[in-house]
């Protein structure tokens, strides 16, 4: 082999290596990447976001499109936005251009559904947030129908329905849990309150890889974490908080925390430094620590805080502090020390029924269900708001998406892009 050929071969090898490294790295906020429920790590943290030196007095509204009702978050990747929603008796999946709001494609399917009594005000739109991975978009209907789509074209790739196994495949008020993807596996809890299973499906074919347990799903969403060196799905179902090995579906540990009477299992747990923060309606907030030692799993409670409680709103972490909305006093912001459970501060009462949180360096963004977006200083020294914006005239139960220079807000029926100042341009 000639020296020239050897040098060329070595150069190509380096290029291929660098390309592989680039593909393995997760896109930054500047590349506008938001693949599912509360972002890439399901923790609401907006990686790489730089807050403006001073928040503007008002936000400028950009494009707005009507998509239908539903509580699912918009997803963002490759300069596109996807939204899952209901229009009439159909559920639809929309794909738009991120910059202009121009429609790329729309696909729909029949989705008849009767909402359980007491949940009528929330409507029949999907409550589950879709997930995007490797060019595939996965949606879960309010009735529990799981569909895989080609994200570029909208072509339906496969469809799964567990009604034959569980008679119906959703709890009383409809499906609200959001699927997650771990490599070649899509993990989701199917079934009713009385009976169900956490299942892993092959992302390419929809074929079942494993099935775990018989517990019914709740309205919470699972997390993918590593504890004790084991990659696992942490999920709160109708009966327990559990850790399940992601690769095999094997139960590792569980902690009883059942649905009780009208006290629903709804908020997504928080994972931070090996501990799980769990909060339930009228049941306070609790710090749970799963431990693996000498080949055995144990679970211990580190602390409980009963002065605040989570109803539907999932809490969020910024540094070592937990920020949330307690449903006591008709809705109240709180900040809690995650090490001790001590409440650092509480905001005023009557804030709202629900809040969707995002975290960035120095701030917590809180979208209240009546359409106000609060920018709250991320500090344990006291409740301080840096700014407040009215970003919708109707209900906002879907999580927002924060991008460089913009924020996407889904209200009752529309999706809107609002502009934010870019620090480097100030």
C-alpha positions, 0 to 999 in steps of 0.5 A: 500500500502506498504512503499516499493511500495510507494517509488518505485512508487515515484521514477518512478514518478520522472524518468518520470517527468525528462524524460518529461523535457528532451524531452521538452528541445530543443537540443543543438548544441552539439547534432547537431540540425538544423530543418529548415530555419535559425535554431530552431528560424529562427534567424540564431543564433547558440545556444551554439556554442563556437568559437575557440581561433583563426580561422584556416588558412584553413578548412579541407574538410570532406565528399562530396555528389552530391545531385542536384541543389536548395537553400534549407538548409540542416537539421540536427537531430539525427545524420542525414542530410536531403537535398531537391534538383532537379536532372533532372525533379525530386525533390529528398529528401536525408538522410545521416549519419552526420558523414560519409555522407553515404546514408540512403535513397533517395526518389524522385517525378516528378517535371516539372517546367518552370522558369519565364523569368529573373530567369533562372540563378537560376535554377529550383531547390527548393528555399524553405527550408524544416522543420523538426518536431517530426519525420516528414520532410516537403518539398515544391517544386518549383511548390508549392507541399507540402509533408510530409515524415517520416524522419527516413524511407523516407515514404511519409505520405501525400501530398497537392497541391493547384493548383485546388484552385489557378490554380497554386500554386507558384509566377512567379519565383517559390515557395521560402517561407519556411514553419514553424511548430507550435505544431500540425500546419504546416503554409505555404503561397500558391498561386500566386502573384495575389491570395493566402492564408496563411494556417495552416495544421494538421501535421499528416494528411495534413487537413486544420485547417485554411485559412487566407486572399486572398493575394498572397505569396512573396519570403520571409518566415514567423516567429513565435513570441510572441507580446503583449502576443499573439503567432503569425505568422509574414509574409510579403506577396505580399501586406503587412507585417502582424501578424496572430494569430497562433492558429486561423488564425485571422488577428491581424495587418498589415502594407502596404509594397507591391511588387512594379514593379521590387522591390521584396518582398524577405528577411525574416523580423527580429524580435527583442525585440518586433520590426520587421525589414523589408527591401526591394529592393531599399526601405531601412530598416525600424523598425516596432513596433506592439502594443496591448493596450486596446484590439486594435492593432496598428502599428507604424514605429520607424525609416527608413534607406535609405542608405542601402537596402536588395534585396535577402539576409536576415539580422541577429541580433547579440546582438543589432546590425543588420548585412546585405548585402545592394545590393547598390554598387554591394553588401556591408556588413553593421552593423546597430544600431537596436534602432536608425537605425544608420549605424555603419559601411559599408564594401567594395563594390562589395562583391557579389549578395547574402549572407547567415548569421549565428550568434555566440557569437563574430562573424557573419558568412557570406557565399557569393554566390561565395563560400567564407565564411567570419568570421566577428567580431560582433562589431559596431566599424568597419568592421573586418574579422577574417578569409576567407575560400573558401568552394565551387567552384560554387554558394552557395545560400543555408544557411550553417549549423554550428555544433560543429566542422563542417560546412555544405555547399550546393553549386550548386549541392553538399553538403560538410562537412568542419571541424572546430577546437573544442575549448575544444580540442585546 
